[in-house]
Amino acid sequence: MMAISNDAVDNTTPDSDICLIYDRSLIVTGFFTPDYAVLATALSRNLAQYRISHHLYARTKVAGGWESQTLQKPSTLAAAIRDYPSSVLILLDVDCRIRGNISELSGTKGDVTLRLKRKETKEGVALMPCSRVIAVRPTLDGASFVSAWQKACEQLGPKGVDENALINVVEDSSGTFSIAALPQKFVGQELRDARIEDVIVHQSAHDPTRPMWALRKEIQKRFRTLRNAAFKALTGQNYTRSR
């Protein structure tokens, strides 16, 4: 696939893919619906600043809200595998941003490398697979992961969420493909919580349109921090591990 000029990227219409290829060793991919075209164009400009090859696929909206749109992630990866069969592919949400060199992701050892998000529970800490940033190596097992994820999303139906399907696929992955955890600096940490060293960050497209949701998340975060600190001060034990 031929690279297009920066002018062509700037003038991309909502029904056109956004594609800029410098080399094929590592390619960032993702998808956008017409209402996310502005975000996709901004991501393309961001990636071009670091000369990172990328192909963002234009997709029509499916029935349902934004959660239903996420079911298109594995089919996007499948299209990228078809177009770039020898490349390491990095699937990104289009509201992610890059702040430095991501070439380290070319050397990941797993067929699939993704974020294992820590979630506090009464029993301790659970690790939940996250689809915000996923690296897929050009191996048969990497392609098997994409195929399995796509099938799992199709089975969920229009009211499903891609990460629910992802959990099922990871649980059934033994002997099929290898999984590695992304280094913390590449997980797409929320911008408001990001460290200076974080290279991939995320600023949710939903926060501006869902202010009460964002406020609730912030209140919950602060409550947990205060609760855990108070519990440890009183008992000398960690809250989650003692429940």
Secondary structure, 3 states (H helix, E strand, C coil): CCCCCHHHHHCCCCCCCEEECCCCCEEEEEEECHHHHHHHHHHHHHHHHCCCCEEEEECCCCCCCHHHHHHHHHHHHHHHHHHCCCCEEEEECCCEEECCCCHHHHHCCCCEEEEEEEEEECCEEEEEEEEEEEEECCCHHHHHHHHHHHHHHHHHCCCCCHHHHHHHHHHCCCCCCCEEECCHHHCCEEHHHCCCCCCEEECCCCCCCCHHHHHHHHHHHHHHHHHHHHHHHHHCCCHHHHC
